[in-house]
């Protein structure tokens, strides 16, 4: 019997890995306003699936996104503490972040957009829609969107995990799920901490962190409707060393976010899909950690309330969707917005919020999809108005086409447009060497894409080329000719043109060789190249918009060493365009260009039906590199952990 069990276990693990790319084609993705599978969709939607999530040498969603070839992940702190996410040369403010289809983007600043209430263990898959998605996800999705889809367990059970690593890293979490025929409830909570990998000039910790997360989701389904809801909390306290100013090496930030949403969908010929959501964010920034005698702390509280009424129907001529969304964004702050008529006390302090701003975004959508055996066409419009800019309703159209050639080939083409309203920080942050322009115009984007995909058992390959034409793009610019008096100023660029190409290949050698027990489960390679032709004068420095990944290479391999032992290797090479002003002990050392760098990560996992043990390392070659100027990233960081499941 023993001789039979081991090969069967190997066969099951191998088949899961080798067939993952084909089964993903039947996953419903959110590339349009009606549900379509990846096979049917006319947009290229990248999906990071369960196998990739479980095997990658990462602990956060932020870190996992590093392995998506079209995504630019720029970290100031490790373990996803403060992460800027860009897509196809865009900035961190130009993407929409969604949780189960609910927009949780932060209108204060995109720096805080990835403060998520979910652990990686809660996530089933991540959908990345590259390119403008205004008619699908609204005004925050100028260059793309990231939708994080959480797991719904079919059976009652629980999980517990512990992990620890270098620099005093320690964390743990629990998940419990209760499921019946119609109802399901899931609750998770986690804690993490670290001393951090750097110290300030005085010798104190300045990259330490403490995090807490909690997430509850429920679901009810019967023959007439599906209703789901979630409630999440994310809290962070972290040393922000030189995150926002290289002159000060002991900054600190505290953030607390709460997320709540309820969604429903009726069944039948007319699918009515309403949703209601509320996001609350509180943030405190300290330029001098624990000391506001020289510079008072900045306090912000942002409220976002939204209601989305979407419907779609399937009829003889295709699938038609229509709907509307109202999103109210409001902030009170010590630094952002217009002076308040009446100050608002800040709980727990003797300070008051003295500034604030509110704005409402109103959108209407119409989309039609034609899905035939070999052809899919999707076209629609978004009609948008925002009360902040006093602009009239603006029309943003888009269309996607795909043609399936034979059993294996598929050609894509798309033309889409979108806009983005400035964040509250871009409009009003005029402290600490910054001068914001409250009259900034919205950013606008037109994008065109052409691609081809090849899919057969064991092979998946995609190649695409795209062109983005951005107008009134927003950036922070510094005039270095002003010397010590130079400040960062928020401005609208007249135009930024982007031309990019992406290539990706995924192989399942066991399927190709007819050997499902082959030790190499999967092999992935991807390459992205971007060129932007907007150049700055020699005396000007860009903070974000013109610092993009010119080249990115990602190579990954999954090995099944033994029936219960697997190894994952990930390699990245990144080449960034841009310059930064180097500092040492608070003094400027002049301009330096970003240098290309290579990183190697690995994860070794042993697991059976209940236990899972892992050992992983990031930056195994101990490379010194920068994602942002003057903020060196961690060297080799090793962690290990164990989890136990009750089913």
Secondary structure, 3 states (H helix, E strand, C coil): CHHHHHHHHHHHHHHHHHCHHHHHCCCEECCCCCCEECCCCCCCEEEECHHHHHHCCCCCHHHHHHHCCCEEEEECCCCCCCEEEEECCCCHHHEEEEECCEECCCCCCHHHCCCCCCCHHHEEEEEEEECCCHHHHCCCCCCEEEEEEECCCCCCEEEEEEEEECCCEEEEEEEEEEECCCEEEEEEEEEEEECCCCECCCCCECCCEEEEEEEEEEEEECCCEEEEEEEEEEEEEEECCCCCCCCCCCCEEEEEEEEEEEEEEECCCEEEEEEEEEEEEEEEEECCCCCCCCCCCEEEEEEEEEEEEEEEEEECCEEEEEEEEEEEEEEEECCCCEEEEEEEECCCCCCEEEEEEEEEEEEEEEEEEEECCCEEEEEEEEEEEECCCCCCCEEEEEEEEEEEECCCEEEEEEEEEEEECCCHHHHHCCCCCEECCCCCCCEEEEEEEEEEEEEECCEEEEEEEEEEEEECCEEEEEEHHHHHHCCEEEEECCEEEEEEEEEEEEECHHHHHCCCCCCEEEEEEEEEEEEECCCCCCCEEECCCCCCEEEEEEEEEEEEEECCEEEEEEEEEEEECCEEEEEECCEEEEEEECCCEEEEEEEEEEECCCEEEEEEEECCCCCCCECCCCCECCCCEEEEEEEEEEC
